[in-house]
Amino acid sequence: MTTESLAGQPAVALALPQGDRVLVTLHGGQVVSWQSADEAGRLTERLYLSPRSVFDGSFPIRGGVPVCWPQFNRRGPLVKHGFVRNLPWQPVPTDVPDTLVLRLASSEASRAFWPESFEATLTVQLAPASLRIALDVRNTGDTPWSFTGALHTYLHVQDAAAVSLHGLQGAARWDAVRDTHSTEASPALRFGEEFDSVFAAQSAPLLLQDGARRLQISQSASCTETVVWNPGPALCAKLPDLPDDGWRHMLCVEAACIDTPQLVPPGAHWQAWQALHALA
Ligand SMILES: O=P(O)(O)OC[C@H]1O[C@@H](O)[C@H](O)[C@@H](O)[C@@H]1O
């Protein structure tokens, strides 16, 4: 592990001998860059990070893998997507090779948003052409609490209007833009306008085809939903921390637990992961 900084924000990084590299800011415990190396050692950035992102520690960073917890979006009384994406996490020493661990425990700062006691641990494991991000949340208090959440991964794409996302055919879908429920009929999702849908998670990995690049995306069974979001040009133009063409270079594929809030009794914990594997 090396200590770094990104636009003045403290961060930790990890690199493999092959060249693969991951960078995680302490603000939000947010993976902000993952570069995979090919056999010739050439690096490809696989995550999108907005060049207009605010890095002053007062706003969530736009891009990478925000941890949205303990509330997904506006589905509850807390701030949108929860507050842990907007608090400083701490790096934790680990003996596990090629692994970064960050932790956020409840404090006065978290109690300003949510009264509960918790410990959240993010474990980021790097392997050649692969990244696995795991979230563990533990109830350290003496009353049960429940949550929703997501690993809100912004994948970098060359042109969102040309990519296809495979593997959700047959999944139950709530289209948040149209507020309609359906079963996904298409073998491949395509993008270009605002796209914001919650799918019932599938057991087989998804495949993102982006020109010649291919990325396999899988998630733990504890994440019962997969959210797919791209703001498209009109919404993107209204988001101050995205450039007007930002939507073209990102696609969020999120490992989520939304529709049924998870109850965590005192002393118990809940774990989830998302794994990304660059096939080409
Ligand atoms: O702008 P935010 O708070 O990071 O949220 C971004 C998007 O996150 C997605 O997960 C939601 O499905 C969208 O509805 C939301 O707009």
Ligand as a Chemical Component Dictionary entry (heavy atoms), coordinates in Angstrom:
data_LIG
# 
_chem_comp.id                   LIG 
_chem_comp.type                 NON-POLYMER 
_chem_comp.pdbx_formal_charge   0 
_chem_comp.three_letter_code    LIG 
# 
loop_
_chem_comp_atom.comp_id 
_chem_comp_atom.atom_id 
_chem_comp_atom.alt_atom_id 
_chem_comp_atom.type_symbol 
_chem_comp_atom.charge 
_chem_comp_atom.model_Cartn_x 
_chem_comp_atom.model_Cartn_y 
_chem_comp_atom.model_Cartn_z 
_chem_comp_atom.pdbx_ordinal 
LIG O1 O1 O 0 -26.333 12.326 -8.195  1  
LIG P1 P1 P 0 -26.276 11.185 -7.220  2  
LIG O2 O2 O 0 -26.856 11.529 -5.879  3  
LIG O3 O3 O 0 -24.879 10.629 -7.089  4  
LIG O4 O4 O 0 -27.174 10.028 -7.817  5  
LIG C1 C1 C 0 -26.932 9.556  -9.078  6  
LIG C2 C2 C 0 -27.929 8.476  -9.517  7  
LIG O5 O5 O 0 -27.680 7.284  -8.811  8  
LIG C3 C3 C 0 -28.381 6.158  -9.316  9  
LIG O6 O6 O 0 -28.065 5.038  -8.557  10 
LIG C4 C4 C 0 -29.860 6.393  -9.231  11 
LIG O7 O7 O 0 -30.551 5.284  -9.781  12 
LIG C5 C5 C 0 -30.231 7.684  -9.927  13 
LIG O8 O8 O 0 -31.624 7.927  -9.757  14 
LIG C6 C6 C 0 -29.398 8.839  -9.370  15 
LIG O9 O9 O 0 -29.706 10.027 -10.058 16 
# 
loop_
_chem_comp_bond.comp_id 
_chem_comp_bond.atom_id_1 
_chem_comp_bond.atom_id_2 
_chem_comp_bond.value_order 
_chem_comp_bond.pdbx_ordinal 
LIG O1 P1 DOUB 1  
LIG P1 O2 SING 2  
LIG P1 O3 SING 3  
LIG P1 O4 SING 4  
LIG O4 C1 SING 5  
LIG C1 C2 SING 6  
LIG C2 O5 SING 7  
LIG C2 C6 SING 8  
LIG O5 C3 SING 9  
LIG C3 O6 SING 10 
LIG C3 C4 SING 11 
LIG C4 O7 SING 12 
LIG C4 C5 SING 13 
LIG C5 O8 SING 14 
LIG C5 C6 SING 15 
LIG C6 O9 SING 16 
# 
